[in-house]
Amino acid sequence: MGAMAATTTGAFPAITATAATVDIPGIGKFDVPDDFAPQVQQFNQAAKDAASALQVAPPAAPAPAAPQFQLPSLFQQKSSVGDIALHAAETKVGAQYSWGATGPYSFDCSGLVQWAYKQAGIELPRTSFEQSNVGAPVAFEDLQPGDIVVTNGGGHVGIYAGDGKLLNAVQSGTPVSYTNLHPSQVVTARRINA
């Protein structure tokens, strides 16, 4: 019974397969169906001829040094945690406000801030009152994009977007958007440095 199993596959007799070997210099050898043997022989001969032509060629002159260039400073600047969080929050402009929601499709104010900073690798507390104590305090005139800004007596929070704008989830019926920010509205502003 064991000898029979070696010579058949199920109810059909075993079929021997033959293959031609393609030898690609520097890559390796590959078996292809024997039906392609003429093409394989032709390829192998062409590859062998090309390889021998390269070995006979006189040594080439050294290549000229590559020109030195510097990337624009835009690509050299390291993004801060605040920059990363702001960019994450910007992807949610237009998302719906929902009290208690923490994303990724709807948010309340502190849920948006918490979600955005999580994208930057920072775990923040859940509520605006708790978020008002994270990081280091920042004066209004020193705000930078990505700073956390707490308003409304501590009951609202957003991310400073620059140019006097706050990116935030405002209230029910208003999607995540930019609003104007005035110094008199600010309870505290915080900067997260990681």
Secondary structure, DSSP 8 states (H G I E B T S, - for coil): -HHHHHHEETTEE-----EEEEEETTTEEEEEEGGGHHHHHHHHHHHHHHHHHHHHS---------------HHHHS---HHHHHHHHHHTTTT-EE-TT-BSSSEE-HHHHHHHHHHHTT----SSHHHHTTSSEE--GGG--TT-EEEEGGGTEEEEEEETTEEEE--STT--SEEEE--GGGEEEEEE---
